[in-house]
Amino acid sequence: MQPPSPTRSAPEYRAVLLHSVGSFFGQSLMQVVDLLFCRDLGSNATASVGTATSFFAWFMILGIGIFSSLEFLIPHALGEADEKKSDSYFFAGALLILLLTLGSTCGFIALTRMGALFGMDPAIQGSVARFSTILSLSFLPVFLTPLLRTELQARGHSHDTTLAFALGNGMNVFFNWALVFGHAGFPALGIEGSAWSNVLSRIAILGFLLYRVRLARRNTPFTEFRSGIPWKLRMKTILRLGIPTSLQMFFEIGAFILVGTIAAGFPPAENAAHAIAISLASFVFMIPAGMGSAAALTMSRALGEGNPRLSFQLGQKTLKYGILYAASASALIFWLRDPVLRFFADDPATLKIGSRLLLITALFQFGDALQVILSGCLRGLGETRVQAGMNAIGHGVIGVPLGLILCFHLDLGIEGLWIGLSAGLFSVAALLGSRYRKRRQALT
């Protein structure tokens, strides 16, 4: 097989990039919508939704990290024109998802009922537990969606995931409107209605993607139903590549979740400001996260086709887009932070603290974008272990300790924690950039 030329692969790359960004953007938009509809219920409601979502993310990043290895394995197998191997990774990943869903659901429900152990404000413990019980039903669609997205994008159906999230977000807006406040004949359920909205919308996304995968495979039916699957080998490979990525995401996103856990013990206004700021920061972060995912998938496919030079060209192009995006996002957050905050809260204390947190968010955009895209580039080269170690150093050794010192010893509160997070992101970006340059020199 002749390796593809850059000109032939460029349209495919642009489609994967555009729709990966659209998928990640749509996923993040759902949380922002949930907070937006709960704003009129008060600071306690906002803090409850933000805290429950933070706990949910502890388990979500474990699964998404593990299954991100499929962004390398499935496209690489297809690049080698090995349909059998690609299908076996798909089914082995699906089995792992079912097992992890069971464990994550039980662990999440148990953890959210032990809020007192984490210093959670007693005023929100009951509402966090109720919201979390409903939200736990989202784990299966949340874990299956990246698998189906990878399968569709690797086969040239990138637009399907964007359509799925457009459908899901439309449903989420409607059901939040209907179930939180009791419109269109539905009961008014408060924040529990928002949780049900999230679950129903994610199930709709999953159903749409399953339907699109079925259509995409009409002419290339799954081969492994007939020939059997080497379960042990495939699952071992997925875990070998995926667990380091999961650890990397644990250190990266876990640092933010740790801050959210600490914030659960702060007064409601400060906790609510953090919940709003972290949701907006996550929303902005999803764009470069989608770029990193696109880099992993397209670079892996190029390597499978025997074209390392093209692989690195795609990586460099993604990094340039990431820098342009970071500059734009930083400027927008800086200038629009106060008007945007007023969409989510009207409490003066919450607005004051939130404005300062979003200012820090504007400052760390370059570090955040570069580190997640570089991580995707390295994942596209089949390398995951190094990222875990570098994230452990950047966040665990530099970012989190610095944030704790600023928060508790210098009395900067939640702002000190966010300054520490910013330092961690820039540290990880510098370490990953150095590693990526070495890999590029070695392979080209």
Stockholm file with secondary structure:
# STOCKHOLM 1.0

chainA/1-444         MQPPSPTRSAPEYRAVLLHSVGSFFGQSLMQVVDLLFCRDLGSNATASVGTATSFFAWFMILGIGIFSSLEFLIPHALGEADEKKSDSYFFAGALLILLLTLGSTCGFIALTRMGALFGMDPAIQGSVARFSTILSLSFLPVFLTPLLRTELQARGHSHDTTLAFALGNGMNVFFNWALVFGHAGFPALGIEGSAWSNVLSRIAILGFLLYRVRLARRNTPFTEFRSGIPWKLRMKTILRLGIPTSLQMFFEIGAFILVGTIAAGFPPAENAAHAIAISLASFVFMIPAGMGSAAALTMSRALGEGNPRLSFQLGQKTLKYGILYAASASALIFWLRDPVLRFFADDPATLKIGSRLLLITALFQFGDALQVILSGCLRGLGETRVQAGMNAIGHGVIGVPLGLILCFHLDLGIEGLWIGLSAGLFSVAALLGSRYRKRRQALT
#=GR chainA/1-444 SS CCCCCHHHHHHHHHHHHHHHHHHHHHHHHHHHHHHHHHGGGCHHHHHHHHHHHHHHHHHHHHHHHHHTTHHHHHHHHHHTTCHHHHHHHHHHHHHHHHHHHHHHHHHHHHHTTCGGGGTCCHHHHHHHHHHHHHHGGGHHHHHHHHHHHHHHHHTTCTHHHHHHHHHHHHHHHHHHHHHHHTCTTCCCCTHHHHHHHHHHHHHHHHHHHHHHHHHHTSSSCCSHHHHCCCHHHHHHHHHHHHHHHHHHHHHHHHHHHHHHHHHTTSCHHHHHHHHHHHHHHHHHHHHHHHHHHHHHHHHHHHHHTTCHHHHHHHHHHHHHHHHHHHHHHHHHHHHHHHHHHTTTCCCHHHHHHHHHHHHHHHHTHHHHHHHHHHHHHHHHTTCCHHHHHHHIIIIIIIIHHHHHIIIIISCCHHHHHHHHHHHHHHHHHHHHHHHHHHHHHHHC
#=GC SS_cons         CCCCCHHHHHHHHHHHHHHHHHHHHHHHHHHHHHHHHHGGGCHHHHHHHHHHHHHHHHHHHHHHHHHTTHHHHHHHHHHTTCHHHHHHHHHHHHHHHHHHHHHHHHHHHHHTTCGGGGTCCHHHHHHHHHHHHHHGGGHHHHHHHHHHHHHHHHTTCTHHHHHHHHHHHHHHHHHHHHHHHTCTTCCCCTHHHHHHHHHHHHHHHHHHHHHHHHHHTSSSCCSHHHHCCCHHHHHHHHHHHHHHHHHHHHHHHHHHHHHHHHHTTSCHHHHHHHHHHHHHHHHHHHHHHHHHHHHHHHHHHHHHTTCHHHHHHHHHHHHHHHHHHHHHHHHHHHHHHHHHHTTTCCCHHHHHHHHHHHHHHHHTHHHHHHHHHHHHHHHHTTCCHHHHHHHIIIIIIIIHHHHHIIIIISCCHHHHHHHHHHHHHHHHHHHHHHHHHHHHHHHC
//
